[in-house]
Amino acid sequence: MRSFVAIATFAIVVAINPVSAQSRRTTPAPATAEPSILPAGNVQHGRYLAERVAMCVECHSARDGEGRIIEPDKYLGGNIPFAPPWPNDWATRAPRNRGLVGYDDKAALRLLTEGAIGRDGRQLRPPMPRFFMTTQDAADVIAFLRSLH
């Protein structure tokens, strides 16, 4: 009786799924582009982070004679707006970060998530903060800075 039940069950399975093993051969999936290491960035949240939290705008922008940021020169680099306590180990000028020129996704992400590591793999000099942003916050800041032309 058991063999009859086993044979009947096998027959039902074959009847429901008549595809043979030969016809189930699949073709390899087409090659896809390597996924981006960055999630989609939110430009508005990136602006908020760059101007109100990380304060990138404060050092990476030129100022007029009264110390106000010159709007058309935002993020084009500028002199650090305060005197360094130890001049030999302190940057006196912040570079342009508008557009993140010279930074690919990987380098930009490393800069913002691994403690201010520059393109050359070395840690940037103070007063550059040692950011340890989340990947999403970093992606938002990157999207914002790249949106600036």
Contacts in CASP RR format, 6 or more apart in sequence:
PFRMAT RR
TARGET T0000
AUTHOR 0000-0000-0000
METHOD contacts of the structure
MODEL  1
MRSFVAIATFAIVVAINPVSAQSRRTTPAPATAEPSILPAGNVQHGRYLA
ERVAMCVECHSARDGEGRIIEPDKYLGGNIPFAPPWPNDWATRAPRNRGL
VGYDDKAALRLLTEGAIGRDGRQLRPPMPRFFMTTQDAADVIAFLRSLH
36 105 0 8 1.000
37 105 0 8 1.000
37 106 0 8 1.000
37 109 0 8 1.000
38 105 0 8 1.000
38 109 0 8 1.000
38 135 0 8 1.000
38 138 0 8 1.000
38 139 0 8 1.000
38 142 0 8 1.000
39 135 0 8 1.000
39 136 0 8 1.000
39 139 0 8 1.000
40 139 0 8 1.000
40 143 0 8 1.000
41 136 0 8 1.000
41 139 0 8 1.000
41 140 0 8 1.000
41 142 0 8 1.000
41 143 0 8 1.000
42 139 0 8 1.000
42 140 0 8 1.000
42 143 0 8 1.000
43 140 0 8 1.000
43 143 0 8 1.000
43 144 0 8 1.000
43 147 0 8 1.000
44 144 0 8 1.000
45 137 0 8 1.000
45 140 0 8 1.000
45 144 0 8 1.000
46 137 0 8 1.000
46 140 0 8 1.000
46 141 0 8 1.000
46 143 0 8 1.000
46 144 0 8 1.000
47 144 0 8 1.000
49 133 0 8 1.000
49 137 0 8 1.000
49 140 0 8 1.000
49 141 0 8 1.000
49 144 0 8 1.000
50 56 0 8 1.000
50 57 0 8 1.000
50 141 0 8 1.000
50 144 0 8 1.000
50 145 0 8 1.000
51 57 0 8 1.000
54 129 0 8 1.000
54 131 0 8 1.000
54 133 0 8 1.000
54 141 0 8 1.000
56 75 0 8 1.000
56 97 0 8 1.000
56 141 0 8 1.000
56 145 0 8 1.000
57 69 0 8 1.000
57 74 0 8 1.000
57 75 0 8 1.000
58 69 0 8 1.000
58 81 0 8 1.000
59 77 0 8 1.000
59 78 0 8 1.000
59 80 0 8 1.000
59 81 0 8 1.000
59 94 0 8 1.000
59 127 0 8 1.000
59 128 0 8 1.000
60 74 0 8 1.000
60 75 0 8 1.000
60 76 0 8 1.000
60 77 0 8 1.000
60 78 0 8 1.000
60 94 0 8 1.000
60 95 0 8 1.000
60 96 0 8 1.000
60 97 0 8 1.000
60 98 0 8 1.000
61 69 0 8 1.000
61 70 0 8 1.000
61 73 0 8 1.000
61 74 0 8 1.000
61 75 0 8 1.000
61 76 0 8 1.000
61 77 0 8 1.000
61 78 0 8 1.000
62 69 0 8 1.000
62 70 0 8 1.000
62 73 0 8 1.000
62 76 0 8 1.000
62 77 0 8 1.000
62 78 0 8 1.000
62 79 0 8 1.000
63 69 0 8 1.000
63 70 0 8 1.000
63 78 0 8 1.000
63 79 0 8 1.000
63 81 0 8 1.000
64 70 0 8 1.000
67 81 0 8 1.000
74 98 0 8 1.000
74 148 0 8 1.000
75 96 0 8 1.000
75 97 0 8 1.000
75 98 0 8 1.000
75 99 0 8 1.000
75 145 0 8 1.000
75 148 0 8 1.000
76 96 0 8 1.000
76 98 0 8 1.000
77 93 0 8 1.000
77 94 0 8 1.000
77 95 0 8 1.000
77 96 0 8 1.000
77 97 0 8 1.000
77 98 0 8 1.000
78 93 0 8 1.000
78 94 0 8 1.000
79 92 0 8 1.000
79 93 0 8 1.000
79 94 0 8 1.000
80 90 0 8 1.000
80 91 0 8 1.000
80 92 0 8 1.000
80 93 0 8 1.000
80 94 0 8 1.000
80 127 0 8 1.000
82 127 0 8 1.000
84 90 0 8 1.000
84 91 0 8 1.000
84 92 0 8 1.000
84 126 0 8 1.000
84 127 0 8 1.000
89 125 0 8 1.000
89 126 0 8 1.000
90 125 0 8 1.000
90 126 0 8 1.000
90 127 0 8 1.000
91 124 0 8 1.000
91 125 0 8 1.000
91 126 0 8 1.000
91 127 0 8 1.000
91 128 0 8 1.000
94 128 0 8 1.000
97 145 0 8 1.000
98 145 0 8 1.000
98 148 0 8 1.000
98 149 0 8 1.000
99 145 0 8 1.000
99 146 0 8 1.000
99 147 0 8 1.000
99 148 0 8 1.000
99 149 0 8 1.000
100 108 0 8 1.000
100 142 0 8 1.000
100 145 0 8 1.000
100 146 0 8 1.000
102 119 0 8 1.000
103 111 0 8 1.000
103 119 0 8 1.000
105 142 0 8 1.000
107 118 0 8 1.000
107 119 0 8 1.000
108 138 0 8 1.000
108 142 0 8 1.000
109 135 0 8 1.000
109 138 0 8 1.000
109 139 0 8 1.000
109 142 0 8 1.000
110 117 0 8 1.000
110 118 0 8 1.000
110 121 0 8 1.000
111 117 0 8 1.000
111 118 0 8 1.000
111 124 0 8 1.000
111 131 0 8 1.000
112 131 0 8 1.000
112 133 0 8 1.000
112 137 0 8 1.000
112 138 0 8 1.000
112 141 0 8 1.000
112 142 0 8 1.000
113 131 0 8 1.000
113 132 0 8 1.000
113 133 0 8 1.000
113 134 0 8 1.000
113 135 0 8 1.000
113 138 0 8 1.000
114 132 0 8 1.000
115 123 0 8 1.000
115 130 0 8 1.000
115 131 0 8 1.000
115 132 0 8 1.000
116 123 0 8 1.000
116 124 0 8 1.000
116 128 0 8 1.000
116 129 0 8 1.000
116 130 0 8 1.000
116 131 0 8 1.000
117 123 0 8 1.000
117 124 0 8 1.000
118 124 0 8 1.000
123 130 0 8 1.000
131 138 0 8 1.000
133 141 0 8 1.000
END
